[in-house]
């Protein structure tokens, strides 16, 4: 019935796997848990020990670092059931009925279901506030709001999807890097895949420091530009790309690029500080994409 698939890189997933296994067992369904270790440098032995002790569970150890997209595809290829539940290594289940909330929708018309993200109210250290604050502001969104524009907030770290649909979409993505959830969302829309959002969140605990997160955000923007320039994002609900296209059509992208060059240091000082401004983060992203596009 259900293949639960967890790609992992340098992360201890023992608690997550135990929790998922317990819930799937209580749900009284046929299931398997497959983890894919993407050539990790640590935690491999602990993960292998726990996963190897559980029925219907296994871990695949890769000799090479293949990246997130290929890791998920290899997990799908190794799975035996028609529904897949993808979970990232750095999440924990919010609900004691997490698995049950998904499987009751197996016979619905929907082909992909996203449960959403949640963050604890415990503020992290000052050097990691940016990722946490962004998540609280833009990713912790009620399902009713997400369903109004079902292709806008796609978080593949908590994704319940038909295997044939996943293979159809994921095999079209042949690039490594950050920001490819945007492409996955665009492909879902372009292929008219029926998407449902539920309030079935996972807590996101893998909060990187602010410098790392901002660097990743910039990499995501470079990926977004690559997708746009290659004509791969013709149908999408990405807010940043929509704003960028409007600014470019109005020739306001030149001003935004100028703004970035002259105020990036001041913006980064705020964003990497203890109280980053989320509106300023959006300004930073928009000015960054305009500057990158012109250069």
Secondary structure as UniProt FT lines:
FT   STRAND          2..8
FT   HELIX           14..26
FT   TURN            27..28
FT   STRAND          31..37
FT   HELIX           44..52
FT   TURN            55..56
FT   STRAND          57..61
FT   HELIX           68..78
FT   STRAND          83..87
FT   TURN            89..90
FT   STRAND          91..93
FT   TURN            96..97
FT   HELIX           98..103
FT   TURN            104..107
FT   STRAND          112..114
FT   STRAND          117..118
FT   HELIX           126..128
FT   HELIX           129..134
FT   HELIX           135..139
FT   HELIX           143..148
FT   TURN            149..152
FT   TURN            156..157
FT   STRAND          158..162
FT   HELIX           163..170
FT   TURN            171..172
FT   HELIX           181..190
FT   TURN            191..192
FT   STRAND          195..197
FT   STRAND          202..204
FT   HELIX           210..229
FT   TURN            230..231
FT   HELIX           239..249
FT   TURN            250..252
FT   HELIX           253..271
FT   TURN            274..275
FT   HELIX           278..294
//
